[in-house]
Amino acid sequence: MSTVSPRTEHLQQWLLEQGLSNPALLDHWLDQARPRQLARDEYLLQAGEQHHFLCFIDSGLLRLFYVSPEGKERNKAFYTAGHLVGPVSAALSDGPAPFSIQALEPAEVLLLPYPTFTEASAAHPEVAQLNIRLLSLAFVRNEQREAMLLTCNAEQRYRWLLQHEPELQDRVPQHHIASYLGVDAVSLSRLKRKLRDQE
């Protein structure tokens, strides 16, 4: 296996943890990875663009969000270091990205062309298994959040966040958390104050 650069070391470790131990395949993926640095608030992708890639987050914090016809932002998800994200539905349909990706903190990412992933899935069973695992995790995450939004009141939604994604509380601005939970920022502030008073 070729020498791993500091830029791709975490990606290699992540791939090995996912069961990809084929040296030639690892080298190919690491060679394909393109590093990019993002400043705070910089966009990696904007809705409507047609860039088909997977993004491995080496450091920092990204948010994925939609924009309504009225221009209101609705947060879809937040991802921290060690996650692989991207506009998968757009890549599968060969269409434009339905959401935007923005750095909430200075971030370092590695971009992998999505065709590299799909071609490897067809040729290598371990990559196909990784594909299934990632899609399953995304499905479960989306289903859990959907259930939270449809069945929980504001307090239950906030408690869900503290239980499932506690790291966001100290890293994501309150108005973004409010959007993610489907409540307004004022209500979230009151709720947090109420819970603090109960402690």
Secondary structure, 3 states (H helix, E strand, C coil): CCCCCCCCHHHHHHHHHCCCCCHHHHHHHHHHCEEEEECCCCEEECCCCCCCEEEEEEECEEEEEEECCCCCEEEEEEEECCCEECCHHHHHHCCCCCCEEEECCCEEEEEEEHHHHHHHHHHCHHHHHHHHHHHHHHHHHHHHHHHHHHHCCHHHHHHHHHHHCHHHHHCCCHHHHHHHHCCCHHHHHHHHHHHHHHC
